[in-house]
Amino acid sequence: MEAATLTGEYFLTGVREMASGFLIQPDNTFQFFFAYGALDRMGSGTWSVKGDSIFLTSAAWSGKDFSLAKSSKTDNDFINIVIDHTNPMLIRHTYCSLQNGAAETWTPFDQRGDVQFPLQEVNTLALQFEFCPERFSVIPVDEKNHNEFLLRVEPSLVEVFLENFSLQINGTALIGRHPILEGKEFRYEKQ
């Protein structure tokens, strides 16, 4: 298919209560969006065509959606981790693990952005935003005796990263997986 006929806006069809799609641009870049309730996620990158498929690739994920702003040793007999952010919805749906994200070790932050753990040596802080289940951030802790940690949210938190993501070109539609939703076949119609 010629690039000129492929470019345009493609919207997900057949899925209720949410909106999602791709903007395929003539300069071989694309934009992706996903909106579900109060959650908006987006991504961007470049595209190419091979045979009857379009391939979408973003810049690589940095590996962290949260960063350690500072840490310290306090007199508290517990570990206190705080997210410095003003959005209570974001904070309420963020989880922390001191065991590299192992199953059954995730603890939610409270409405203020705090979470406490029993006093122990900390090697890493693993964090996950519930609405970005495809990844979690692992932050190494250099000062093993520190028990107070202040974290910041990185702008990449809700960004969607695609690597060689393929969709089949079918007339005025793109057919294939969805970057976020589970399932094997979704249809995106050109508008």
Secondary structure, 3 states (H helix, E strand, C coil): CCHHHHCEEEEEECCCCCEEEEEECCCCEEEEEEEECCEEEEEEEEEEEECCEEEEECCCCCCCCEEEEEEECCCCCEEEEEEECCCHHHHHCEEEECCCCCCCCCEECCCCCEEEEECCCCCEEEEEECCCCCCCEEEECCCCCCCEEEEEECHHHHECCCCCEEEEEECCEEEECCCCCCCCCEEEEEC
